[in-house]
Amino acid sequence: MHVRSPRRPSTVTEVITGVHALVHADDADAARAFFRDVVGWPHVDAHDGWLIFGTGPSELGVHPADGGPDHHEISLVCDDIEQTVAELAAKGATFSGVIENRGFGRTIALEVPGGGHMMLYQPRHPTAFAL
C-alpha cells in the first residue's frame, strides 16, 4: 500500500515518500536510548525494543567524491547551535571539539553513545525542508 506524506502535495510521479537513515552502533541500545532520552525524538517500537525514530524534516545534499571509498553521512541541523549544544549538554550529551565556522555553516561533533560522532550544524545555506 502506498501512503503519501501529508506534508507535501502529491504528484502523479511521486514514488519516494521519505528518507530512512541508519546509524550503525557498537552499542545499539545506548544509541537508541540517546536518541530517545537526550535528543527526545518520538519513536515507534518496530519489535522487541528496536526503535524507529521520527526525525522531522529531511533534505539530501550530494557532494563530490574525494576519490576515496563511497560513504554517506548523517548530520543534525539546528537553528541556534549554541542553544542546541547547551540544551543537549544539560541532558548528558557530549561533544568533541568546539563550534567551528565553516563555509556551509557552524558545526560541532556530537558524540552518539556506541555510535561514533554525528555533525550538528546551523546552516548558512537555504534549506529544502519545506519543499
C-alpha positions in Angstrom: 0.0 0.0 0.0 1.3 3.4 -1.0 0.8 6.1 1.7 1.6 9.7 0.8 3.2 12.1 3.2 0.7 14.7 4.4 3.4 17.4 4.3 3.6 17.8 0.5 1.1 17.9 -2.3 1.1 14.6 -4.2 2.0 14.4 -7.8 1.5 11.6 -10.3 5.2 10.8 -10.4 5.8 10.8 -6.7 7.0 7.4 -5.5 9.6 8.2 -2.9 7.8 9.2 0.3 10.7 9.7 2.7 14.3 9.1 3.7 15.2 6.3 6.1 18.6 6.9 7.6 20.6 4.3 9.5 23.1 4.7 12.4 25.3 1.6 12.9 26.4 1.5 16.6 28.5 -0.9 18.6 26.1 -0.4 21.4 22.7 -0.1 19.7 20.8 0.0 23.0 22.9 3.0 24.2 22.5 4.8 20.9 18.7 4.2 20.9 18.5 5.5 24.4 20.4 8.6 23.4 18.1 9.5 20.6 15.0 8.7 22.7 16.1 10.3 26.0 18.6 13.0 25.1 17.6 14.1 21.6 13.9 13.4 22.5 12.8 12.1 19.2 9.4 10.4 19.0 9.6 6.8 18.0 7.8 3.6 17.3 8.9 0.2 18.6 9.2 -1.9 15.4 9.7 -5.1 17.6 11.4 -6.0 20.8 12.8 -2.6 21.6 14.0 -1.9 18.0 13.1 1.8 17.9 12.5 3.7 14.7 12.7 7.5 15.2 10.7 10.3 13.7 13.4 12.8 12.9 11.4 15.6 11.5 12.1 17.3 8.1 14.9 16.0 6.0 16.9 17.0 2.9 19.6 15.4 0.8 22.7 17.0 -0.5 25.2 15.5 -2.9 28.8 16.3 -2.5 31.7 15.5 -4.9 33.6 12.3 -4.0 37.2 12.8 -2.9 38.5 9.7 -4.6 38.1 7.5 -1.5 35.5 4.8 -0.9 31.8 5.7 -1.2 30.4 6.9 2.1 27.4 8.7 3.3 26.9 11.0 6.3 24.0 11.9 8.6 24.0 15.4 10.1 21.6 17.0 12.6 20.5 20.5 11.8 19.6 23.3 14.2 18.6 26.9 14.1 20.8 28.1 17.0 23.9 26.0 17.6 24.8 27.5 21.0 21.4 27.0 22.4 21.1 23.4 21.0 24.5 22.4 22.4 23.6 23.8 25.8 20.2 22.0 25.8 21.7 18.7 24.7 24.6 19.0 27.2 22.2 19.6 30.0 20.6 16.2 29.1 24.0 14.5 29.2 25.2 14.8 25.6 28.9 15.3 25.0 30.7 17.0 22.1 34.2 16.8 20.5 36.0 20.0 19.8 34.4 23.4 19.7 31.9 25.1 17.4 33.6 25.9 14.1 32.7 28.4 11.4 32.7 26.5 8.1 31.6 27.7 4.6 28.3 26.0 4.8 27.5 26.8 8.4 28.7 26.4 12.0 29.4 22.9 13.2 30.4 20.7 16.2 30.8 16.9 16.5 28.1 15.3 18.7 29.1 12.1 20.3 26.5 9.3 19.9 27.0 6.6 22.6 28.2 3.5 20.9 27.8 5.1 17.5 30.7 7.5 16.9 30.2 11.1 16.0 27.5 12.9 14.1 27.8 16.5 12.9 25.5 19.1 14.4 25.2 22.2 12.4 23.5 25.5 11.9 23.4 26.0 8.1 24.2 29.2 6.3 22.6 28.0 3.1 19.0 27.8 2.2 17.4 24.6 3.4 14.9 22.4 1.4 12.9 21.2 4.5 9.6 22.9 3.4 9.7 21.6 -0.1 
